[in-house]
Amino acid sequence: MNVLIIGAAGMIGRKLTEAILRDGGLAGRKVAALHLADVVAPTAPDAPGIAVTAEAADLAAPGTAARLVAGKPDVIFHLAAIVSGQAEVDLDLGLAINLDGTRALLDAIRAHGPGYCPRVVFTSSIAVFGAPFPEVIPDDFAPSPRTSYGAQKLIGEILVSDFSRRGLLDGVSLRLPTICIRPGAPNAAASGFFSGILREPLQGLPAVLPVERDVRHWFASPRSAVGFLLHAAAMDTGPLGHRRALNLPGVAATVGDQIAALERVAGRRAVELIRPEHDPMVAEIVAGWPRAFAPERALALGFTAERDFDAIITAHVEDELGGRIPVLEGAGGT
Ligand SMILES: NC(=O)c1ccc[n+]([C@@H]2O[C@H](COP(=O)([O-])OP(=O)(O)OC[C@H]3O[C@@H](n4cnc5c(N)ncnc54)[C@H](O)[C@@H]3O)[C@@H](O)[C@H]2O)c1
C-alpha cells in the first residue's frame, strides 16, 4: 500500500514515520511507498523494501493538495497544522493552514471521483472543547471551542465526517490529548511547561513552573500518539457510524501528580530544579482547558494509552534518553 504523511517533519510526524518504517506494514498490509510532505523539508530515511520520498510542500498553497494525492495513497495522515498559540495570534494564518489546507486536501481526494476512498486520519485536539465543562468530559459532550485553533480543528472534524458520510473518503478524527513529554527544545506554546518541568529536570537542567500545582490536565505520551494514529489507520470504521471524531484515552494528572511522578522516577534533585514563577497569562489560558475525559468509545474500539504519569515519564526515558536518567548521574550542575 501507499501511505502519505502531511506534516511529516513535526514531532508526531517524525515518530510516526519511524514507526511505519520499523513495522514495514500498516493495517496488516505491507507498505510499498511512503511519501513525506511538510512545509519544512522532511528527511527521507533509508528503509529496505520501502520507497521513501520526501518533499517540502505547503498544503495551503494552490495545487499542493492535488499533487500530494495524485498517486492515490491508500492511507493519508493529515498532521499539518499551525499550533494553538500561533493560531490565536494570527487568525489569517490559522484559517489558511488549519481550515483551508484541510479543505484543500479533502477536495483533492474528492476530485478523483468514485472508486477512490482512502483512509484519512486527521489529528484534531481536545481544544475543540471549551469551558464550562464537567470535571470529566463524557463522549457525548458537545464541542464548543474557545480558541480559533479549536474552532478550526472542529470544522475539519465536521468536514471529515461529512465527506465520510458521502463515501468520498473513510475518515477518523483523533482528538489528541496534550502530548507529553514533548522532546526537543522548549517552545513558546502555553502548554509547553507541562513537558518542560519534566524534560529539563530529567537532564539536570532548571525549569520554570508558571501555574499552581493543582492545575489538572489530560495527557498521553508521544509513543501513545503514534499508537493512536496507527490504530486509526487500521481499525474497522463501521462502528464509528457518522460520528468520526473520537476523544482518546489518556492520563488525568495535576501538576502536583506530574512532579510526584518525576520524583519517583528521577529523585529529589530533579524536583528541586523546578522553580515556581507564576505567569497570570499562562494560568488563565490553562484554566480554560479540559481536565479529564471518559473516552468510552475509543476504549471500546481498542485505543490505548498510559495508565499513570510514571509510565509517561518512563516512555520518555526509554524513547528519548536511551533508558538513562542524566540527573541521577549528576548531569546539569546548578
Ligand atoms: N502535540 C500535541 O500536544 C497535540 C495535541 C493535540 C493535537 N495535536 C495535533 O497533532 C498534529 C501534530 O502535532 P505535532 O505536535 O507533531 O505538531 P508540530 O508543530 O510538531 O508538527 C506540525 C507540522 O505541520 C507542518 N506544517 C505547518 N503548516 C504546514 C503547511 N501549510 N503545509 C505542510 N505542513 C505544514 C509544520 O511544519 C510541522 O512540521 C497537529 O495537527 C496538531 O494540531 C498535537
The ligand as an SDF file (V2000), in Angstrom:
LIG
                    3D

 44 48  0  0  0  0  0  0  0  0999 V2000
    1.4460   17.7630   20.2870 N   0  0  0  0  0  0  0  0  0  0  0  0
    0.2660   17.8910   20.9210 C   0  0  0  0  0  0  0  0  0  0  0  0
    0.2090   18.0070   22.1410 O   0  0  0  0  0  0  0  0  0  0  0  0
   -1.0050   17.8950   20.1090 C   0  0  0  0  0  0  0  0  0  0  0  0
   -2.2190   17.8920   20.8020 C   0  0  0  0  0  0  0  0  0  0  0  0
   -3.3990   17.9260   20.0740 C   0  0  0  0  0  0  0  0  0  0  0  0
   -3.3610   17.9300   18.6910 C   0  0  0  0  0  0  0  0  0  0  0  0
   -2.1600   17.9460   18.0380 N   0  0  0  0  0  0  0  0  0  0  0  0
   -2.1610   17.9880   16.5740 C   0  0  0  0  0  0  0  0  0  0  0  0
   -1.3580   16.9250   16.1030 O   0  0  0  0  0  0  0  0  0  0  0  0
   -0.6800   17.3170   14.8980 C   0  0  0  0  0  0  0  0  0  0  0  0
    0.8000   17.0810   15.0240 C   0  0  0  0  0  0  0  0  0  0  0  0
    1.2610   17.7330   16.2040 O   0  0  0  0  0  0  0  0  0  0  0  0
    2.8050   17.9680   16.4820 P   0  0  0  0  0  0  0  0  0  0  0  0
    2.9480   18.0970   17.9620 O   0  0  0  0  0  0  0  0  0  0  0  0
    3.6370   16.9940   15.7410 O   0  0  0  0  0  0  0  0  0  0  0  0
    2.9620   19.4060   15.8550 O   0  0  0  0  0  0  0  0  0  0  0  0
    4.2310   20.0350   15.1010 P   0  0  0  0  0  0  0  0  0  0  0  0
    4.0430   21.5170   15.1330 O   0  0  0  0  0  0  0  0  0  0  0  0
    5.4940   19.4750   15.6400 O   0  0  0  0  0  0  0  0  0  0  0  0
    4.0210   19.4940   13.6200 O   0  0  0  0  0  0  0  0  0  0  0  0
    3.1270   20.0610   12.7090 C   0  0  0  0  0  0  0  0  0  0  0  0
    3.8250   20.0840   11.3590 C   0  0  0  0  0  0  0  0  0  0  0  0
    2.9320   20.6780   10.3820 O   0  0  0  0  0  0  0  0  0  0  0  0
    3.7600   21.3850    9.4800 C   0  0  0  0  0  0  0  0  0  0  0  0
    3.0020   22.3820    8.7370 N   0  0  0  0  0  0  0  0  0  0  0  0
    2.5250   23.5680    9.1930 C   0  0  0  0  0  0  0  0  0  0  0  0
    1.9320   24.2300    8.1900 N   0  0  0  0  0  0  0  0  0  0  0  0
    2.0220   23.4510    7.0850 C   0  0  0  0  0  0  0  0  0  0  0  0
    1.6080   23.6160    5.7470 C   0  0  0  0  0  0  0  0  0  0  0  0
    0.9770   24.7260    5.3490 N   0  0  0  0  0  0  0  0  0  0  0  0
    1.8600   22.6190    4.8720 N   0  0  0  0  0  0  0  0  0  0  0  0
    2.5210   21.4930    5.2730 C   0  0  0  0  0  0  0  0  0  0  0  0
    2.9500   21.3000    6.5330 N   0  0  0  0  0  0  0  0  0  0  0  0
    2.6970   22.2590    7.4250 C   0  0  0  0  0  0  0  0  0  0  0  0
    4.8020   22.0300   10.3710 C   0  0  0  0  0  0  0  0  0  0  0  0
    5.9450   22.4360    9.6140 O   0  0  0  0  0  0  0  0  0  0  0  0
    5.0920   20.9250   11.3670 C   0  0  0  0  0  0  0  0  0  0  0  0
    6.2070   20.1400   10.9600 O   0  0  0  0  0  0  0  0  0  0  0  0
   -1.0920   18.7530   14.6400 C   0  0  0  0  0  0  0  0  0  0  0  0
   -2.1750   18.7590   13.7410 O   0  0  0  0  0  0  0  0  0  0  0  0
   -1.5410   19.2390   16.0000 C   0  0  0  0  0  0  0  0  0  0  0  0
   -2.5010   20.2750   15.8590 O   0  0  0  0  0  0  0  0  0  0  0  0
   -0.9840   17.9180   18.7210 C   0  0  0  0  0  0  0  0  0  0  0  0
  1  2  1  0
  2  3  2  0
  2  4  1  0
  4  5  1  0
  4 44  2  0
  5  6  2  0
  6  7  1  0
  7  8  2  0
  8  9  1  0
  8 44  1  0
  9 10  1  0
  9 42  1  0
 10 11  1  0
 11 12  1  0
 11 40  1  0
 12 13  1  0
 13 14  1  0
 14 15  2  0
 14 16  1  0
 14 17  1  0
 17 18  1  0
 18 19  2  0
 18 20  1  0
 18 21  1  0
 21 22  1  0
 22 23  1  0
 23 24  1  0
 23 38  1  0
 24 25  1  0
 25 26  1  0
 25 36  1  0
 26 27  1  0
 26 35  1  0
 27 28  2  0
 28 29  1  0
 29 30  1  0
 29 35  2  0
 30 31  1  0
 30 32  2  0
 32 33  1  0
 33 34  2  0
 34 35  1  0
 36 37  1  0
 36 38  1  0
 38 39  1  0
 40 41  1  0
 40 42  1  0
 42 43  1  0
M  CHG  2   8   1  16  -1
M  END
$$$$
